[in-house]
Amino acid sequence: MLDNIAVLAVDPAAWAALLTLIAMEVVLGIDNLIFISILTNKLPEEYRSKSRRFGIALALILRLALLGLISFIVQLTEPVFTLFGHGFSWRDLILLAGGLFLIWKATKEIHHNVDPDPGPDVFEPSTGSHSFAAAIFQIVLLDIVFSVDSIITAVGMTDHVPIMVVAVIVTVGIMMLAADPLANFIRANPTIVMLALGFLMMIGMALVAEAFGAHVPKGYLYTAMAFSAAIEGLNMLSRRARKKRASSE
């Protein structure tokens, strides 16, 4: 094992695969990070940072555990039954469940933000500990979906498990550093919340489509997300400019 790691350390192709895999994992991790940010911002102040770190740490543990079961994970792409002419694998079923959950969650949160009297919410029970438990439960569900998809994608890019392990650790470290700033930015800009919920709904639809065999290139999704974020950035600059003019007048 150590000999294999030493060989990979001096192999330019291994370094190229590692950097490519890290970049891909970081992009894929944006979905998970947006969900965690929106979810934890609903919690009481004292639970937010703790729940983010806990949720991201769970993502690391899950992905490393799945790497240890990589031969089993690869078999998840084998069809287990056929429906309407399409063979569904366990991966398809996991993506379908995760996609439907994201669509339901995003729709529910959009309704909660739009309706002036949305009624009781799962994150507003009598005690903060229940809120924390509910948030962690939902984070774990999505961690499982994104972790399985991430590992299967990594397997398609390299056969070397040490490269996958390093890429996962680096990616989760970046997520850990970015979690609080991203969540605080989303909380400080209410219009960003609606945009992020729209992203989650789009990602959920893509997961459902993927489960039914309709591949949606990730580049299309992230290009749309980047374009929408850029437009919202211009709107934010415009609002700040109007406020400055109003205050000066």
Number of C-alpha atoms within 10 A of each C-alpha: 6 7 8 10 14 10 10 16 13 10 11 10 11 16 14 11 18 22 14 14 23 23 15 16 21 21 15 19 20 15 18 22 23 19 21 26 25 21 23 25 19 18 21 15 11 9 17 21 17 13 22 25 17 16 25 22 16 18 23 21 17 18 24 19 12 18 23 13 11 16 11 11 19 15 13 19 15 14 14 12 11 10 8 6 7 12 16 19 19 17 22 24 18 21 26 22 18 24 26 16 17 24 21 15 19 23 16 15 19 16 13 15 14 11 10 8 9 12 8 9 12 10 19 14 12 8 10 16 13 15 21 20 13 16 23 20 13 16 24 17 14 25 24 19 20 22 24 22 18 18 21 20 15 23 17 9 14 15 10 16 15 16 21 24 17 15 23 27 16 17 21 23 16 14 21 18 11 13 20 20 12 17 23 13 13 20 16 11 11 11 13 17 21 18 17 21 22 18 23 23 21 19 20 25 19 21 27 24 17 19 24 19 13 11 12 13 10 13 10 10 15 17 11 14 17 12 12 16 16 12 12 15 13 12 13 15 12 12 12 12 12 12 12 11 10 9 8 7 6
